Amino acid sequence: MAFHLRRQIREAVGTAVTGLATTGARVFQSRVYPLEATDLPGLLIAATSEANTTATLGAPRLMERRLRLQVTAVAKAVADLDDTLDAICKEVEIALAMPCSAIAGLAKSITLTGTEIEMQGTAEKPTGQAAMTFEVFYIAAENAPDVAQ
């Protein structure tokens, strides 16, 4: 049996953003602990919520799912921290732009719905993050959440 589509999508997005110019292979999924200095600049990927609606009547029903996926850019810099975060966001947005081959066959669309930027000057070097929220629309039967429709 395959993994839940939510996991398949999260992993596909992780693959799509691995190897970008600024963050390289420093891409982490569902990471709980803070990133180390050697992990920066890097990306964190996590599914944060999902809303579901019934698309068909009868059993098993098809469910339209809207997954909120967060891709967070994390960086540390002495100067131009906002420029570094903007550069990472640009690379991620391009990598996930429709038509997004990474989610082909898994989801119908992926859309950037917002970005929250936060910077802190309390460390030896200023740190910051830009949390990009994407909505991923996909369809699966209620009795087969691992198979895209």
C-alpha positions in Angstrom: 0.0 0.0 0.0 1.2 3.5 -0.9 1.6 6.3 1.6 -1.2 8.8 2.2 -1.4 11.4 -0.6 -0.6 14.1 1.9 2.8 12.5 2.4 3.3 11.8 -1.3 2.6 15.4 -2.1 4.9 16.7 0.8 7.7 14.5 -0.5 7.2 15.5 -4.1 7.4 19.2 -3.1 10.5 18.4 -1.1 12.1 16.9 -4.2 11.0 19.8 -6.4 12.8 22.4 -4.1 15.9 20.3 -3.5 18.9 21.6 -5.4 17.9 25.2 -5.6 20.7 27.7 -6.0 20.5 29.3 -2.5 19.4 26.3 -0.3 20.9 23.4 -2.2 20.2 20.1 -0.5 19.3 21.7 2.9 15.6 20.7 2.7 13.9 19.2 5.7 10.4 17.8 6.0 8.4 17.9 9.2 11.4 18.9 11.3 10.7 19.6 15.0 14.1 20.8 16.1 15.7 24.1 15.1 18.1 24.2 12.2 21.8 24.3 13.0 24.1 26.9 11.4 25.3 24.2 9.0 21.7 23.7 7.8 21.4 27.4 6.7 20.1 28.7 4.5 17.6 25.9 4.3 14.0 25.0 3.8 11.4 23.4 6.1 8.4 21.7 4.6 5.3 20.7 6.6 1.6 20.0 6.0 -0.2 22.3 8.4 -3.9 21.6 7.8 -6.4 20.1 5.3 -10.0 20.9 4.5 -12.2 18.3 2.8 -15.5 18.4 1.0 -17.6 15.7 -0.6 -17.4 15.7 -4.4 -19.8 12.8 -5.1 -22.7 11.0 -3.6 -22.8 7.3 -3.0 -20.1 5.1 -1.4 -17.2 5.4 -1.6 -17.4 9.1 -2.0 -14.8 11.2 -3.7 -13.3 13.8 -1.5 -12.0 17.2 -2.7 -9.0 18.0 -0.4 -7.3 21.3 0.1 -4.0 20.8 1.8 -2.2 23.8 3.3 1.5 23.1 2.9 4.1 25.4 4.4 7.5 25.9 2.9 9.7 27.9 5.3 12.9 29.6 4.2 15.3 30.0 7.0 18.5 32.1 6.7 21.2 33.8 8.8 23.1 36.8 7.5 25.0 39.9 8.6 23.5 42.1 5.9 20.8 41.9 3.4 18.9 39.2 5.2 15.6 40.3 3.6 17.3 40.0 0.2 18.4 36.5 0.9 14.9 35.5 2.0 13.4 37.1 -1.1 15.8 35.2 -3.3 14.9 31.9 -1.7 11.2 32.6 -2.0 11.7 33.4 -5.7 13.4 30.1 -6.3 10.7 28.1 -4.4 7.9 29.9 -6.2 9.4 29.2 -9.6 10.0 25.5 -8.7 6.4 25.1 -7.6 4.7 27.2 -10.3 1.9 25.6 -12.3 2.1 23.5 -14.2 4.1 21.8 -11.5 5.6 18.6 -12.7 6.5 17.6 -9.2 2.8 17.1 -8.2 1.6 15.8 -11.6 -0.5 12.7 -11.1 -0.9 13.5 -7.4 -2.7 16.9 -7.3 -4.7 19.1 -9.6 -3.0 22.4 -8.5 -0.7 24.2 -6.1 -1.1 27.9 -5.4 0.9 30.2 -3.2 -1.7 31.8 -0.8 0.6 34.0 1.4 4.0 34.6 2.9 4.8 35.6 6.5 8.3 37.1 7.1 10.0 37.3 10.4 13.4 38.5 11.4 15.3 38.5 14.7 18.5 40.4 15.6 19.1 38.6 18.9 21.7 36.0 17.6 25.3 36.7 16.7 24.0 37.1 13.2 20.5 38.2 12.4 18.2 35.3 11.5 15.0 35.3 9.6 12.4 33.2 8.0 9.8 33.5 5.3 6.9 31.0 5.7 5.2 30.5 2.3 1.8 28.9 2.5 0.7 26.9 -0.5 -2.8 25.4 -1.1 -2.6 22.0 -2.8 -5.9 20.8 -4.4 -6.3 17.1 -4.8 -9.0 14.4 -5.0 -9.1 11.0 -3.5 -11.8 8.4 -2.6 -12.7 8.3 1.1 -11.6 4.7 1.2 -8.4 5.2 -0.7 -6.6 8.3 0.6 -3.4 7.0 -1.0 -4.6 7.1 -4.6 -5.1 10.3 -6.6 -8.3 10.7 -8.7 
